[in-house]
């Protein structure tokens, strides 16, 4: 989209450089640490799945086995590969023996490190090639079926029963939805394991499991053939099992994942060390799988005022962008989030919403921006709510947003019915069609209200980012600089699952992912100028 607002390129560059410095400092912290979730993810990539007699997932069983023996700092892969070489078993068989108590991995003498690394490289090739095949299958389906125009229409199903989700997801696709998001059961982000199998008993959503992913993927592929366009599937790659859900999504060809660097810290009180380590590996997986991530800056406006805190949304978008680049995500995979959440009773509130949306579009020109609907100021008046959603849709098509999470006129009343979703789709399609090229015809008055508002928000975001760079991201979170929420460095859920890596730590999948994504190994010198613009990653995973 043409740059219509006069935004100072020097200010934008200052913001990106500050965010790049913030992200680099976080990455240096992450480099020497792992988590139980990362290690479980490695085991899943090796092919370990299923549960023990007490329905504990086998990746949890093996990681807990090593952690209890204080041997996890070498990496779960080291011990499982060592057992494979010694016993001639595959990873699944090893996990099953650990689960029944007939095998203690730490009692097997460690073989030569080079031998373990060679076997690890072989396993990494096998595991990542499965993900590569899924990415190619997606590309082939889109080439054959086509897809809906942007902004993609994004709808949520949340019944708790995966089989009912299938019914509602298919109905939404037939009505015009492009992305079906299966919202997770309440509180799943706070449990330190991934449930197993198909589930029908979620609360406020449906459990994210690999089998549920498989069921919904199959259903959307079928309806996609029926309607003649590819239907994307979205789930939630956040919480204490962030990288595990990422790999399950990659293995079942999900297309979109909620994958924010800060959301779990701020809104689920998950320890910041745990979250920032987990997001790094999870985003590498999403990057290689060709998955579009969505970030959660829109949530900031549920706890802070949308006018006063607008700059914190922009600052977080810059940070999420730079952390994503460090994990190999291309700008075209970054669904950076923001929202239409200003008080509808404000004079010229619409102008400020346009300023925010147009500013984000110009600053992140290649990102499929995720635009969230009004929720905070929905009152239960369905007629006013439908108008609020219409204005939201108008701003989206005017400013060229990428993903439109459709607003429901019954927001704040109940979980939407199928006909509520149909009305939301009709609202969006009517406005998107009638105003499809409106953005090409509109110019903003130089020095006018919209331009001045965008310049003000950008200047505030630059000042904030440079302050965060000065004090560090961890301290900024402790001080409540994002979403007016304070979280401690050594508090929150999941801290006990953070470990310092040992000198001989080994994760063959990260090594192979870095090579395939064109990322330097941590600690190597890189081109900072290319990194902060994303230029270093162009040409990878196309």
TORSE-232615 format. One line per field, with one value per residue (C-alpha): residue in three letters; chain; residue number from 1; x, y, z. Coordinates in steps of 0.5 Angstrom, whole numbers, plus 500, padded with zeros to 3 digits. Example, Ala and Ser with C-alpha at 12.3 -4.5 7.8 and 13.67 -1.06 7.14 Angstrom:
<sites>
r	[Ala | Ser]
c	[A | A]
k	[1 | 2]
X	[525 | 527]
Y	[491 | 498]
Z	[516 | 514]
</sites>
This chain:
<sites>
r	[Unk | Unk | Unk | Unk | Unk | Unk | Unk | Unk | Unk | Unk | Unk | Unk | Unk | Unk | Unk | Unk | Unk | Unk | Unk | Unk | Unk | Unk | Unk | Unk | Unk | Unk | Unk | Unk | Unk | Unk | Unk | Unk | Unk | Unk | Unk | Unk | Unk | Unk | Unk | Unk | Unk | Unk | Unk | Unk | Unk | Unk | Unk | Unk | Unk | Unk | Unk | Unk | Unk | Unk | Unk | Unk | Unk | Unk | Unk | Unk | Unk | Unk | Unk | Unk | Unk | Unk | Unk | Unk | Unk | Unk | Unk | Unk | Unk | Unk | Unk | Unk | Unk | Unk | Unk | Unk | Unk | Unk | Unk | Unk | Unk | Unk | Unk | Unk | Unk | Unk | Unk | Unk | Unk | Unk | Unk | Unk | Unk | Unk | Unk | Unk | Unk | Unk | Unk | Unk | Unk | Unk | Unk | Unk | Unk | Unk | Unk | Unk | Unk | Unk | Unk | Unk | Unk | Unk | Unk | Unk | Unk | Unk | Unk | Unk | Unk | Unk | Unk | Unk | Unk | Unk | Unk | Unk | Unk | Unk | Unk | Unk | Unk | Unk | Unk | Unk | Unk | Unk | Unk | Unk | Unk | Unk | Unk | Unk | Unk | Unk | Unk | Unk | Unk | Unk | Unk | Unk | Unk | Unk | Unk | Unk | Unk | Unk | Unk | Unk | Unk | Unk | Unk | Unk | Unk | Unk | Unk | Unk | Unk | Unk | Unk | Unk | Unk | Unk | Unk | Unk | Unk | Unk | Unk | Unk | Unk | Unk | Unk | Unk | Unk | Unk | Unk | Unk | Unk | Unk | Unk | Unk | Unk | Unk | Unk | Unk | Unk | Unk | Unk | Unk | Unk | Unk | Unk | Unk | Unk | Unk | Unk | Unk | Unk | Unk | Unk | Unk | Unk | Unk | Unk | Unk | Unk | Unk | Unk | Unk | Unk | Unk | Unk | Unk | Unk | Unk | Unk | Unk | Unk | Unk | Unk | Unk | Unk | Unk | Unk | Unk | Unk | Unk | Unk | Unk | Unk | Unk | Unk | Unk | Unk | Unk | Unk | Unk | Unk | Unk | Unk | Unk | Unk | Unk | Unk | Unk | Unk | Unk | Unk | Unk | Unk | Unk | Unk | Unk | Unk | Unk | Unk | Unk | Unk | Unk | Unk | Unk | Unk | Unk | Unk | Unk | Unk | Unk | Unk | Unk | Unk | Unk | Unk | Unk | Unk | Unk | Unk | Unk | Unk | Unk | Unk | Unk | Unk | Unk | Unk | Unk | Unk | Unk | Unk | Unk | Unk | Unk | Unk | Unk | Unk | Unk | Unk | Unk | Unk | Unk | Unk | Unk | Unk | Unk | Unk | Unk | Unk | Unk | Unk | Unk | Unk | Unk | Unk | Unk | Unk | Unk | Unk | Unk | Unk | Unk | Unk | Unk | Unk | Unk | Unk | Unk | Unk | Unk | Unk | Unk | Unk | Unk | Unk | Unk | Unk | Unk | Unk | Unk | Unk | Unk | Unk | Unk | Unk | Unk | Unk | Unk | Unk | Unk | Unk | Unk | Unk | Unk | Unk | Unk | Unk | Unk | Unk | Unk | Unk | Unk | Unk | Unk | Unk | Unk | Unk | Unk | Unk | Unk | Unk | Unk | Unk | Unk | Unk | Unk | Unk | Unk | Unk | Unk | Unk | Unk | Unk | Unk | Unk | Unk | Unk | Unk | Unk | Unk | Unk | Unk | Unk | Unk | Unk | Unk | Unk | Unk | Unk | Unk | Unk | Unk | Unk | Unk | Unk | Unk | Unk | Unk | Unk | Unk | Unk | Unk | Unk | Unk | Unk | Unk | Unk | Unk | Unk | Unk | Unk | Unk | Unk | Unk | Unk | Unk | Unk | Unk | Unk | Unk | Unk | Unk | Unk | Unk | Unk | Unk | Unk | Unk | Unk | Unk | Unk | Unk | Unk | Unk | Unk | Unk | Unk | Unk | Unk | Unk | Unk | Unk | Unk | Unk | Unk | Unk | Unk | Unk | Unk | Unk | Unk | Unk | Unk | Unk | Unk | Unk | Unk | Unk | Unk | Unk | Unk | Unk | Unk | Unk | Unk | Unk | Unk | Unk | Unk | Unk | Unk | Unk | Unk | Unk | Unk | Unk | Unk | Unk | Unk | Unk | Unk | Unk | Unk | Unk | Unk | Unk | Unk | Unk | Unk | Unk | Unk | Unk | Unk | Unk | Unk | Unk | Unk | Unk | Unk | Unk | Unk | Unk | Unk | Unk | Unk | Unk | Unk | Unk | Unk | Unk | Unk | Unk | Unk | Unk | Unk | Unk | Unk | Unk | Unk | Unk]
c	[A | A | A | A | A | A | A | A | A | A | A | A | A | A | A | A | A | A | A | A | A | A | A | A | A | A | A | A | A | A | A | A | A | A | A | A | A | A | A | A | A | A | A | A | A | A | A | A | A | A | A | A | A | A | A | A | A | A | A | A | A | A | A | A | A | A | A | A | A | A | A | A | A | A | A | A | A | A | A | A | A | A | A | A | A | A | A | A | A | A | A | A | A | A | A | A | A | A | A | A | A | A | A | A | A | A | A | A | A | A | A | A | A | A | A | A | A | A | A | A | A | A | A | A | A | A | A | A | A | A | A | A | A | A | A | A | A | A | A | A | A | A | A | A | A | A | A | A | A | A | A | A | A | A | A | A | A | A | A | A | A | A | A | A | A | A | A | A | A | A | A | A | A | A | A | A | A | A | A | A | A | A | A | A | A | A | A | A | A | A | A | A | A | A | A | A | A | A | A | A | A | A | A | A | A | A | A | A | A | A | A | A | A | A | A | A | A | A | A | A | A | A | A | A | A | A | A | A | A | A | A | A | A | A | A | A | A | A | A | A | A | A | A | A | A | A | A | A | A | A | A | A | A | A | A | A | A | A | A | A | A | A | A | A | A | A | A | A | A | A | A | A | A | A | A | A | A | A | A | A | A | A | A | A | A | A | A | A | A | A | A | A | A | A | A | A | A | A | A | A | A | A | A | A | A | A | A | A | A | A | A | A | A | A | A | A | A | A | A | A | A | A | A | A | A | A | A | A | A | A | A | A | A | A | A | A | A | A | A | A | A | A | A | A | A | A | A | A | A | A | A | A | A | A | A | A | A | A | A | A | A | A | A | A | A | A | A | A | A | A | A | A | A | A | A | A | A | A | A | A | A | A | A | A | A | A | A | A | A | A | A | A | A | A | A | A | A | A | A | A | A | A | A | A | A | A | A | A | A | A | A | A | A | A | A | A | A | A | A | A | A | A | A | A | A | A | A | A | A | A | A | A | A | A | A | A | A | A | A | A | A | A | A | A | A | A | A | A | A | A | A | A | A | A | A | A | A | A | A | A | A | A | A | A | A | A | A | A | A | A | A | A | A | A | A | A | A | A | A | A | A | A | A | A | A | A | A | A | A | A | A | A | A | A | A | A | A | A | A | A | A | A | A | A | A | A | A | A | A | A | A | A | A | A | A | A | A | A | A | A | A | A | A | A | A | A | A | A | A | A | A | A | A | A | A | A | A | A | A | A | A | A]
k	[1 | 2 | 3 | 4 | 5 | 6 | 7 | 8 | 9 | 10 | 11 | 12 | 13 | 14 | 15 | 16 | 17 | 18 | 19 | 20 | 21 | 22 | 23 | 24 | 25 | 26 | 27 | 28 | 29 | 30 | 31 | 32 | 33 | 34 | 35 | 36 | 37 | 38 | 39 | 40 | 41 | 42 | 43 | 44 | 45 | 46 | 47 | 48 | 49 | 50 | 51 | 52 | 53 | 54 | 55 | 56 | 57 | 58 | 59 | 60 | 61 | 62 | 63 | 64 | 65 | 66 | 67 | 68 | 69 | 70 | 71 | 72 | 73 | 74 | 75 | 76 | 77 | 78 | 79 | 80 | 81 | 82 | 83 | 84 | 85 | 86 | 87 | 88 | 89 | 90 | 91 | 92 | 93 | 94 | 95 | 96 | 97 | 98 | 99 | 100 | 101 | 102 | 103 | 104 | 105 | 106 | 107 | 108 | 109 | 110 | 111 | 112 | 113 | 114 | 115 | 116 | 117 | 118 | 119 | 120 | 121 | 122 | 123 | 124 | 125 | 126 | 127 | 128 | 129 | 130 | 131 | 132 | 133 | 134 | 135 | 136 | 137 | 138 | 139 | 140 | 141 | 142 | 143 | 144 | 145 | 146 | 147 | 148 | 149 | 150 | 151 | 152 | 153 | 154 | 155 | 156 | 157 | 158 | 159 | 160 | 161 | 162 | 163 | 164 | 165 | 166 | 167 | 168 | 169 | 170 | 171 | 172 | 173 | 174 | 175 | 176 | 177 | 178 | 179 | 180 | 181 | 182 | 183 | 184 | 185 | 186 | 187 | 188 | 189 | 190 | 191 | 192 | 193 | 194 | 195 | 196 | 197 | 198 | 199 | 200 | 201 | 202 | 203 | 204 | 205 | 206 | 207 | 208 | 209 | 210 | 211 | 212 | 213 | 214 | 215 | 216 | 217 | 218 | 219 | 220 | 221 | 222 | 223 | 224 | 225 | 226 | 227 | 228 | 229 | 230 | 231 | 232 | 233 | 234 | 235 | 236 | 237 | 238 | 239 | 240 | 241 | 242 | 243 | 244 | 245 | 246 | 247 | 248 | 249 | 250 | 251 | 252 | 253 | 254 | 255 | 256 | 257 | 258 | 259 | 260 | 261 | 262 | 263 | 264 | 265 | 266 | 267 | 268 | 269 | 270 | 271 | 272 | 273 | 274 | 275 | 276 | 277 | 278 | 279 | 280 | 281 | 282 | 283 | 284 | 285 | 286 | 287 | 288 | 289 | 290 | 291 | 292 | 293 | 294 | 295 | 296 | 297 | 298 | 299 | 300 | 301 | 302 | 303 | 304 | 305 | 306 | 307 | 308 | 309 | 310 | 311 | 312 | 313 | 314 | 315 | 316 | 317 | 318 | 319 | 320 | 321 | 322 | 323 | 324 | 325 | 326 | 327 | 328 | 329 | 330 | 331 | 332 | 333 | 334 | 335 | 336 | 337 | 338 | 339 | 340 | 341 | 342 | 343 | 344 | 345 | 346 | 347 | 348 | 349 | 350 | 351 | 352 | 353 | 354 | 355 | 356 | 357 | 358 | 359 | 360 | 361 | 362 | 363 | 364 | 365 | 366 | 367 | 368 | 369 | 370 | 371 | 372 | 373 | 374 | 375 | 376 | 377 | 378 | 379 | 380 | 381 | 382 | 383 | 384 | 385 | 386 | 387 | 388 | 389 | 390 | 391 | 392 | 393 | 394 | 395 | 396 | 397 | 398 | 399 | 400 | 401 | 402 | 403 | 404 | 405 | 406 | 407 | 408 | 409 | 410 | 411 | 412 | 413 | 414 | 415 | 416 | 417 | 418 | 419 | 420 | 421 | 422 | 423 | 424 | 425 | 426 | 427 | 428 | 429 | 430 | 431 | 432 | 433 | 434 | 435 | 436 | 437 | 438 | 439 | 440 | 441 | 442 | 443 | 444 | 445 | 446 | 447 | 448 | 449 | 450 | 451 | 452 | 453 | 454 | 455 | 456 | 457 | 458 | 459 | 460 | 461 | 462 | 463 | 464 | 465 | 466 | 467 | 468 | 469 | 470 | 471 | 472 | 473 | 474 | 475 | 476 | 477 | 478 | 479 | 480 | 481 | 482 | 483 | 484 | 485 | 486 | 487 | 488 | 489 | 490 | 491 | 492 | 493 | 494 | 495 | 496 | 497 | 498 | 499 | 500 | 501 | 502 | 503 | 504 | 505 | 506 | 507 | 508 | 509 | 510 | 511 | 512 | 513 | 514 | 515 | 516 | 517 | 518 | 519 | 520 | 521 | 522 | 523 | 524 | 525 | 526 | 527 | 528 | 529 | 530 | 531 | 532 | 533 | 534 | 535 | 536 | 537 | 538 | 539 | 540 | 541 | 542]
X	[500 | 502 | 505 | 500 | 502 | 508 | 512 | 519 | 523 | 528 | 524 | 522 | 529 | 530 | 524 | 527 | 534 | 532 | 527 | 533 | 537 | 532 | 531 | 538 | 539 | 533 | 536 | 543 | 539 | 535 | 542 | 544 | 538 | 532 | 526 | 522 | 517 | 523 | 525 | 519 | 518 | 525 | 522 | 515 | 520 | 523 | 517 | 515 | 507 | 502 | 501 | 502 | 498 | 496 | 495 | 501 | 504 | 510 | 514 | 513 | 515 | 521 | 523 | 521 | 525 | 531 | 530 | 529 | 536 | 539 | 541 | 536 | 541 | 545 | 538 | 533 | 536 | 542 | 540 | 534 | 539 | 545 | 539 | 538 | 545 | 546 | 540 | 538 | 531 | 527 | 525 | 518 | 520 | 525 | 519 | 515 | 520 | 522 | 514 | 513 | 520 | 524 | 529 | 533 | 536 | 542 | 545 | 547 | 554 | 554 | 557 | 562 | 559 | 560 | 556 | 550 | 551 | 551 | 545 | 541 | 542 | 539 | 533 | 533 | 532 | 527 | 523 | 523 | 522 | 515 | 514 | 517 | 512 | 506 | 508 | 509 | 502 | 499 | 502 | 500 | 493 | 493 | 495 | 490 | 484 | 486 | 484 | 480 | 482 | 485 | 483 | 482 | 475 | 477 | 472 | 472 | 469 | 469 | 464 | 468 | 467 | 471 | 466 | 461 | 467 | 467 | 460 | 461 | 467 | 465 | 458 | 463 | 467 | 461 | 458 | 465 | 470 | 477 | 481 | 477 | 480 | 479 | 479 | 482 | 479 | 479 | 486 | 489 | 495 | 496 | 497 | 504 | 502 | 498 | 492 | 492 | 487 | 480 | 476 | 469 | 469 | 472 | 470 | 469 | 473 | 476 | 483 | 489 | 491 | 494 | 488 | 484 | 488 | 488 | 480 | 479 | 484 | 481 | 474 | 477 | 480 | 474 | 470 | 475 | 474 | 467 | 467 | 473 | 478 | 483 | 481 | 486 | 486 | 488 | 490 | 493 | 501 | 502 | 502 | 506 | 507 | 508 | 513 | 510 | 503 | 507 | 510 | 504 | 501 | 507 | 506 | 498 | 499 | 496 | 496 | 496 | 498 | 497 | 504 | 506 | 512 | 509 | 502 | 503 | 507 | 502 | 495 | 497 | 502 | 507 | 514 | 518 | 524 | 520 | 516 | 521 | 525 | 519 | 517 | 524 | 524 | 516 | 517 | 523 | 518 | 513 | 518 | 520 | 512 | 510 | 505 | 503 | 504 | 499 | 501 | 497 | 498 | 490 | 490 | 493 | 487 | 483 | 487 | 489 | 486 | 486 | 488 | 493 | 496 | 496 | 504 | 505 | 502 | 506 | 512 | 510 | 509 | 516 | 519 | 515 | 517 | 525 | 524 | 521 | 526 | 531 | 527 | 527 | 520 | 519 | 515 | 510 | 509 | 508 | 501 | 502 | 496 | 492 | 485 | 479 | 478 | 477 | 471 | 466 | 463 | 470 | 469 | 473 | 475 | 474 | 480 | 484 | 483 | 484 | 491 | 493 | 491 | 494 | 501 | 501 | 500 | 506 | 511 | 510 | 508 | 509 | 506 | 499 | 497 | 491 | 486 | 481 | 474 | 471 | 470 | 471 | 466 | 461 | 454 | 449 | 446 | 446 | 444 | 450 | 454 | 453 | 455 | 461 | 463 | 461 | 466 | 471 | 471 | 471 | 477 | 480 | 479 | 481 | 488 | 489 | 489 | 491 | 487 | 480 | 477 | 470 | 466 | 460 | 454 | 452 | 459 | 459 | 452 | 454 | 458 | 456 | 451 | 452 | 447 | 451 | 457 | 453 | 451 | 458 | 461 | 455 | 457 | 464 | 463 | 458 | 463 | 470 | 466 | 463 | 470 | 475 | 479 | 477 | 484 | 487 | 483 | 484 | 489 | 490 | 491 | 498 | 498 | 491 | 488 | 490 | 497 | 498 | 496 | 500 | 506 | 505 | 504 | 510 | 514 | 512 | 513 | 520 | 521 | 518 | 523 | 529 | 527 | 526 | 533 | 536 | 533 | 532 | 526 | 525 | 526 | 520 | 516 | 517 | 515 | 509 | 510 | 506 | 499 | 499 | 501 | 507 | 510 | 516 | 523 | 523 | 515 | 509 | 508 | 513 | 519 | 521 | 521 | 527 | 534 | 541 | 544 | 550 | 557 | 555 | 547 | 545 | 538 | 539 | 533 | 535 | 541 | 538 | 533 | 538 | 541 | 535 | 532 | 539 | 540 | 547 | 548 | 548 | 554 | 556 | 557 | 551 | 549 | 545 | 543 | 540 | 537 | 533 | 530 | 529 | 533 | 537 | 532 | 529 | 529 | 529 | 523 | 519]
Y	[500 | 507 | 511 | 516 | 519 | 523 | 519 | 520 | 515 | 516 | 515 | 508 | 506 | 509 | 504 | 498 | 499 | 500 | 493 | 490 | 491 | 489 | 482 | 481 | 482 | 477 | 472 | 472 | 470 | 465 | 462 | 459 | 456 | 451 | 449 | 442 | 444 | 445 | 438 | 435 | 438 | 435 | 428 | 429 | 431 | 425 | 421 | 420 | 420 | 417 | 416 | 412 | 408 | 414 | 418 | 422 | 424 | 420 | 426 | 429 | 422 | 422 | 429 | 428 | 422 | 426 | 432 | 428 | 425 | 432 | 430 | 434 | 440 | 435 | 435 | 430 | 428 | 426 | 421 | 418 | 418 | 414 | 409 | 408 | 407 | 402 | 398 | 398 | 401 | 407 | 413 | 411 | 404 | 407 | 412 | 406 | 403 | 409 | 409 | 402 | 403 | 398 | 403 | 408 | 413 | 415 | 409 | 407 | 410 | 416 | 414 | 418 | 425 | 425 | 419 | 422 | 428 | 424 | 420 | 427 | 430 | 424 | 424 | 432 | 431 | 425 | 430 | 436 | 433 | 431 | 439 | 441 | 436 | 439 | 446 | 444 | 440 | 447 | 451 | 446 | 446 | 454 | 454 | 449 | 451 | 459 | 463 | 468 | 476 | 479 | 481 | 474 | 473 | 470 | 466 | 463 | 456 | 454 | 449 | 444 | 438 | 437 | 434 | 440 | 444 | 441 | 442 | 449 | 450 | 447 | 452 | 458 | 456 | 455 | 462 | 465 | 465 | 464 | 462 | 458 | 458 | 453 | 457 | 453 | 450 | 455 | 455 | 450 | 455 | 454 | 446 | 444 | 438 | 437 | 433 | 426 | 424 | 427 | 431 | 433 | 436 | 443 | 449 | 455 | 452 | 445 | 442 | 443 | 436 | 433 | 429 | 434 | 438 | 432 | 432 | 439 | 439 | 433 | 437 | 444 | 440 | 437 | 443 | 447 | 442 | 443 | 451 | 451 | 455 | 453 | 454 | 456 | 453 | 457 | 455 | 457 | 456 | 460 | 458 | 453 | 448 | 453 | 449 | 443 | 446 | 449 | 442 | 439 | 444 | 443 | 436 | 437 | 442 | 448 | 455 | 460 | 460 | 465 | 466 | 472 | 473 | 477 | 475 | 469 | 473 | 479 | 476 | 469 | 470 | 465 | 466 | 471 | 467 | 461 | 464 | 468 | 461 | 457 | 463 | 463 | 455 | 455 | 461 | 457 | 451 | 456 | 459 | 453 | 450 | 456 | 458 | 465 | 467 | 472 | 476 | 479 | 486 | 487 | 484 | 490 | 495 | 490 | 493 | 499 | 505 | 505 | 512 | 513 | 506 | 506 | 507 | 501 | 497 | 499 | 498 | 491 | 490 | 492 | 488 | 482 | 483 | 483 | 477 | 473 | 475 | 472 | 465 | 466 | 468 | 472 | 479 | 475 | 470 | 476 | 477 | 483 | 484 | 491 | 492 | 497 | 498 | 506 | 508 | 509 | 515 | 519 | 525 | 523 | 516 | 514 | 518 | 516 | 508 | 510 | 513 | 507 | 502 | 506 | 507 | 500 | 498 | 503 | 501 | 494 | 493 | 486 | 483 | 480 | 485 | 482 | 486 | 485 | 487 | 492 | 488 | 492 | 497 | 492 | 493 | 488 | 493 | 489 | 494 | 499 | 493 | 491 | 499 | 499 | 492 | 496 | 501 | 496 | 493 | 500 | 502 | 495 | 495 | 502 | 501 | 494 | 490 | 482 | 478 | 481 | 477 | 478 | 482 | 479 | 484 | 479 | 480 | 481 | 477 | 470 | 465 | 467 | 462 | 460 | 465 | 471 | 469 | 469 | 476 | 478 | 475 | 479 | 485 | 484 | 482 | 487 | 493 | 489 | 489 | 496 | 499 | 494 | 500 | 506 | 506 | 507 | 514 | 517 | 521 | 524 | 532 | 533 | 536 | 534 | 530 | 523 | 524 | 528 | 523 | 517 | 522 | 523 | 515 | 513 | 519 | 516 | 509 | 511 | 514 | 508 | 503 | 507 | 507 | 499 | 498 | 502 | 498 | 491 | 488 | 484 | 490 | 494 | 488 | 488 | 496 | 494 | 498 | 494 | 493 | 496 | 489 | 488 | 481 | 479 | 476 | 470 | 469 | 466 | 460 | 455 | 458 | 451 | 448 | 453 | 450 | 452 | 448 | 444 | 445 | 439 | 440 | 438 | 439 | 437 | 440 | 447 | 446 | 443 | 449 | 454 | 451 | 451 | 458 | 461 | 463 | 464 | 460 | 464 | 468 | 468 | 475 | 477 | 483 | 488 | 492 | 486 | 483 | 489 | 490 | 483 | 483 | 477 | 472 | 474 | 468 | 463 | 458 | 461]
Z	[500 | 498 | 504 | 505 | 512 | 512 | 518 | 519 | 516 | 521 | 527 | 524 | 524 | 531 | 533 | 529 | 532 | 539 | 538 | 535 | 540 | 545 | 542 | 541 | 549 | 550 | 545 | 548 | 555 | 551 | 548 | 554 | 557 | 555 | 558 | 559 | 554 | 549 | 551 | 550 | 543 | 541 | 543 | 539 | 533 | 534 | 534 | 541 | 542 | 546 | 554 | 559 | 564 | 568 | 561 | 562 | 555 | 554 | 552 | 559 | 562 | 559 | 560 | 568 | 568 | 566 | 570 | 577 | 575 | 574 | 567 | 563 | 562 | 556 | 552 | 552 | 545 | 548 | 552 | 548 | 542 | 546 | 548 | 541 | 539 | 545 | 545 | 538 | 539 | 536 | 540 | 541 | 544 | 549 | 551 | 553 | 557 | 561 | 562 | 565 | 569 | 566 | 563 | 566 | 561 | 565 | 567 | 560 | 559 | 554 | 547 | 543 | 542 | 535 | 534 | 538 | 533 | 527 | 529 | 531 | 525 | 521 | 526 | 525 | 517 | 518 | 523 | 519 | 512 | 514 | 516 | 509 | 506 | 509 | 507 | 500 | 500 | 503 | 497 | 492 | 495 | 495 | 487 | 485 | 489 | 490 | 496 | 499 | 498 | 503 | 509 | 510 | 514 | 521 | 525 | 532 | 533 | 541 | 543 | 547 | 542 | 537 | 533 | 534 | 532 | 525 | 524 | 525 | 522 | 515 | 516 | 517 | 511 | 507 | 509 | 507 | 512 | 510 | 517 | 522 | 529 | 534 | 541 | 546 | 553 | 558 | 562 | 557 | 557 | 564 | 564 | 563 | 558 | 552 | 552 | 548 | 543 | 541 | 546 | 547 | 554 | 553 | 557 | 553 | 548 | 545 | 548 | 543 | 541 | 535 | 534 | 534 | 529 | 525 | 525 | 524 | 518 | 515 | 515 | 512 | 507 | 505 | 505 | 501 | 496 | 496 | 496 | 491 | 496 | 501 | 508 | 513 | 520 | 526 | 533 | 539 | 540 | 547 | 554 | 558 | 552 | 546 | 542 | 543 | 540 | 535 | 532 | 533 | 528 | 524 | 523 | 522 | 517 | 521 | 517 | 523 | 530 | 535 | 538 | 541 | 545 | 551 | 551 | 556 | 561 | 561 | 561 | 564 | 569 | 566 | 568 | 563 | 562 | 561 | 555 | 552 | 551 | 549 | 544 | 540 | 539 | 537 | 532 | 529 | 528 | 525 | 521 | 517 | 517 | 513 | 518 | 519 | 527 | 530 | 536 | 541 | 542 | 541 | 548 | 551 | 550 | 554 | 561 | 558 | 555 | 547 | 546 | 551 | 550 | 543 | 543 | 547 | 542 | 536 | 541 | 542 | 535 | 533 | 539 | 536 | 529 | 531 | 536 | 530 | 525 | 530 | 529 | 522 | 521 | 514 | 515 | 510 | 516 | 522 | 523 | 528 | 532 | 533 | 535 | 534 | 541 | 542 | 546 | 541 | 544 | 543 | 538 | 532 | 535 | 528 | 525 | 531 | 529 | 522 | 524 | 528 | 522 | 517 | 521 | 522 | 515 | 513 | 518 | 517 | 509 | 508 | 514 | 514 | 520 | 524 | 526 | 532 | 533 | 538 | 544 | 550 | 549 | 546 | 551 | 549 | 544 | 538 | 533 | 535 | 536 | 528 | 527 | 531 | 527 | 520 | 522 | 524 | 517 | 513 | 517 | 515 | 507 | 507 | 510 | 507 | 513 | 512 | 517 | 520 | 526 | 525 | 530 | 533 | 535 | 540 | 543 | 551 | 551 | 549 | 545 | 538 | 534 | 527 | 525 | 529 | 525 | 518 | 519 | 521 | 515 | 511 | 514 | 512 | 505 | 504 | 506 | 503 | 496 | 496 | 498 | 495 | 492 | 497 | 500 | 493 | 492 | 499 | 501 | 508 | 509 | 510 | 518 | 519 | 525 | 522 | 520 | 527 | 531 | 527 | 528 | 536 | 537 | 533 | 537 | 543 | 541 | 539 | 546 | 550 | 546 | 547 | 554 | 554 | 551 | 556 | 562 | 559 | 557 | 563 | 567 | 563 | 564 | 572 | 571 | 568 | 561 | 557 | 558 | 565 | 568 | 572 | 572 | 576 | 573 | 578 | 579 | 575 | 573 | 569 | 572 | 575 | 568 | 566 | 566 | 564 | 558 | 560 | 556 | 552 | 551 | 544 | 540 | 533 | 531 | 533 | 529 | 523 | 523 | 523 | 517 | 513 | 515 | 514 | 521 | 524 | 530 | 537 | 538 | 531 | 528 | 524 | 519 | 524 | 518 | 514 | 521 | 523 | 516 | 515 | 509 | 512 | 511 | 504 | 500 | 505 | 506 | 500]
</sites>
